[in-house]
């Protein structure tokens, strides 16, 4: 399938056929995620491949009890290693300087004093799995599969269900399977409505 066609066909699918995803397809999905870029080439992610029905049922409860997740023959859990402890970074640290530029020096200095540095790690690391996740999503479409991002999640419970070590947390789930619902084209805004060139000026 051509890339443009994959992008056009990409939809959130929440109903799946009772049909397992072949192992060779799972390998291709993980390879697509592995090829995603990461800041500083850190690659501090971990992909959980969940195919056990009981485990999928458990993890769906961590996602607010969304029963449709239990229908999926495959759930990929996008997990991230937590390793940012702002208290250990010197004033000359490049990463600290970048964070100050992005978020403001006052906020960063406040966070450096924050006693629960695990929560600080959650704040900074929760987006690290988005790029590999979308790679996986697009590859799923290319393979004739359907998928859906799940971000409504009890992170601690999901991580416990997956038996993750303490320094890893599960931030997103992606149920994947063969679609069992009609794919309807979304009503999208025009390119003109969602973009501007060079500088943004409001037209009254």
N, C-alpha and C positions, 0 to 999 in steps of 0.2 A: 504494500500500500504506500502511495506517495505521502510525503510528510504533510503537505497541505490537506490531503484527504483525512489523514489521521487527526489533525487539529480540528477540522470541521466536524468530524464524527464524535469527538470527545464529549461525553455527557456523564453526569452522575447516575449510576445504575444502582438500584436498591432491591432488585428482584432478580434472582438467579435460578437457572435450571439445575435440576438434581444431577449434575454431571461434574466429575472431578477435573481439575486442571492438570494436564500431563506434566510430568517432571521436567521434560525438555523445555516446556513453556516457562515453568518456574525458574529454571536456570537462566533463560533469556531475560526474564523480568529482573532478576537480581543483577545480571550483567549490565543491564541498562542503568540501574541505580548506581552500580559501582563506577560507571563512567562519568557520573555527575561531578562538577567542580566543587571545591570547598575552600574556604578562606585559609590561605597559607598552606594549601594542600594537606590540611589536618586530617581529613577523612575520619573524623571522630564520630562515625555513625555505626550502627549495628542494625541489620535487618532481620527481624524475627519472622520465620516462615511457619505459619500456624495452619495445620491441616487436620488436626485431631478435633473431632466434633465436640467432645466434652470441653476441650480447651477453648474452642471458639465460643461455646455457650458461656463459659466463665468470663471471657474477655468482653463479650457483648454486655454483660452486667456492669462492667467497669465503664462502659460507654453509655451510661444512663439507662441501661436495660433496653436498648434499641433491638427489638426482636428480629428485625429484618437482617441484622448482621449474622445471626445464627444460620440463615439460609445459605450463606456463602461457603463454597467448598474450600476457599483459601482466604486467609487474612494475613496481610503483611503488616507487621508492627515496626514502625520507624522509631528507632531508639537512638539516643545520643549519649556520649560519654560526658559527664560533668567534670570539668577540670579548671574552670576559671575561679580562682580565689583572689579577689582584688587586694586583699590584705598582704599578699605575698609579692605583689608587683611593685618594683621600684618606680620612682617618679620618672625615670628615663626610659621605662619600658614602652616600646612602640605600641603595643596593643592597648596599654592604658592611655596613651596620648590620643590614639584614634577614638577610643571610647569617649574621652572628654570632648573631643571635637564633635562627635555625633550626638551625644546625649546631654552635653553641658557639664562643666566642671563641678558645679554645685551638687548635682545629682550623683555624680561618680564619687565625690568625696564623702557624701552621705552613705552611699552603698559600701564604701571601703570600711566604714565603721560598723556596718550592720553585722549583728552577731551570728545570724544564721546564713552562712555563705552558700549553703546548698540552695537556698531560695534565690540568691543572686545568680548562681549558675543556671537555675531554671529560667530566669529572666533573659539571660544572654544566649543560652544554647537552644532555646525552643524552636528556632527557625532553621536550624542546621539541616534538618531532614527534608525540608520543602523541595529543594532542587532535585535530590535523588528520587524523591517521591513522585514528582511530576514526570521524571524520566520513566519511572516504572508505569505510571498511569498511561502515558502515550504509547509505550510498548505494548501494554495490555490491549489497547484499542487496535493496534497494528496486528495483534494476534487473534482478533475477533472476540476478545473478552470485554467485559464491562467492569467498572470499578467505581469507587466513591471514597472521597476523603472523609475521615471521621476525626474531628478535632474536639468534639464534646466528650471529654474523657477525664476520669479520675486517674491522674497520672500515677499516683502512688499505688492504687489498687491494680491498675493494668500492669505496672512494673512488677508487682508481687505475683500476679497470676503467671507472668512470663518467667518468674524465678531469676530476674535480672540481678547482677551484683549491685552493691550499694552505689557505685559510681556511674551507673547507667540508669536512664529513665526512658520510658516509652512516652512519646509525645503525640503520635498520630497513629491511627489504624487505617488500613485500606482493604476492605473486603473486595474480593475479585472472583469472578466466575463468568459463565456464559449467560448473557442477558436473557431474561424472560419477561421483558416488557418492551413496549414500543418506544423507540427513541424519537422524541419530538424535538424539532429544532427550536432553540431558545430565541426569544425576542430580544435581539441585541441592539445596543445603541450603535449609531453610525460612527465611523472613524472620526468624523469631524467633532462629534460630541465628546469623545474621550481623549483627544490629543490636542496639543498646541505646538507651535513651532517657534523656537528661539526664546520667547518670553510670553508669559501669560498676561493677557489683558482682558478685563471684563468689558463686554459690550452691553451697554445699558439701552 
